Amino acid sequence: MAIPRARLYITSLGVFEAAINGQRVGDGVLAPGWTSYNHRLIYRIYDVSSLLLPGQKNIISAEVAEGWYAGRLGFKGGKRFRYGDELGLFAQLEIQDAAGKVSWDLVTDDTWSCTTSPIRTSEIYDGEVLDINHIPLDPLGTRILPKPSAQLVAPDIPPVRVTETISCKRVLRSQSDQTILDFGQNLVGKLFIPSLPTEKDKYITFRHAEVMEDGELGTRPLRDAKCCDTVIGSGEDPSEWSPKFTFHGFRYVQVE
């Protein structure tokens, strides 16, 4: 029997990506977005009726990263934990009957479990490190955090989404013989590689910059920001890759 309607209300201290039964919830990125977390915390609402399996075991999960909440922000090296030093997830799943009344709900509490992620680090300024070899720890317990001082508010703007795909326009060789991808325009986004081959425990790095300087990738204007994504390979079959909890302003990407 089909579920008439199911809604997921969700937000985080940090940025999140949720899934139900392994299927991604929504198409937004870097949710819930950046606000003054001491005052307002946006929650997102998703219709997840099609993702639930009636009469079967269902698994709801979410990855949470530092984002603007706990990641490094500011000039002259910046500062971490401007809003808080503990990441958190706040979610409520509601199932409604045919009359529109809530017949069952599930909320985040200390019965949930957590574990580690193959994303080793993820920073807005510095980029993301993914270790494909990562083996998650056994599930750990969770605890209920104090209620945030921020007011929970419904979104009044659309989520951040991928709206355009831009292909590499040419491949350059720098003066130091580094491989550099030129996307032909300055843009805000992140790389997407549909099939990334890797070698066991070998690092692949992608350094981003907006300009070239003296025949090399121009990282000087970035000041302290690394703008570098790294994949630690497994040597297994190539797989799709894109950083999940960061973005960059760039035209050029140096591949090492």
ABEGO torsion letter per residue (X at the ends): XBBABBBBBBBBBEBBBBBBGGBBBEABBGOAEBBBAAABBBBBBBBAAAABBBGBBBBBBBBBBAEAAABBBEBGGEBBGAAEABBBBBBBBBBBBAAGBBABBBBBBAABBBBBBABABBBAAAEBBBBAABBBBBBBBBBBBBBBABBBBBBABBBBBBABBBBBABBBBBAAGBBBBBAGBBBBEBBBBABBBBBBGBBBBBBBBABBBGGBBBAAAAEABAGBBBBBBAGBBBBBBBBAABBBBBABBBBX
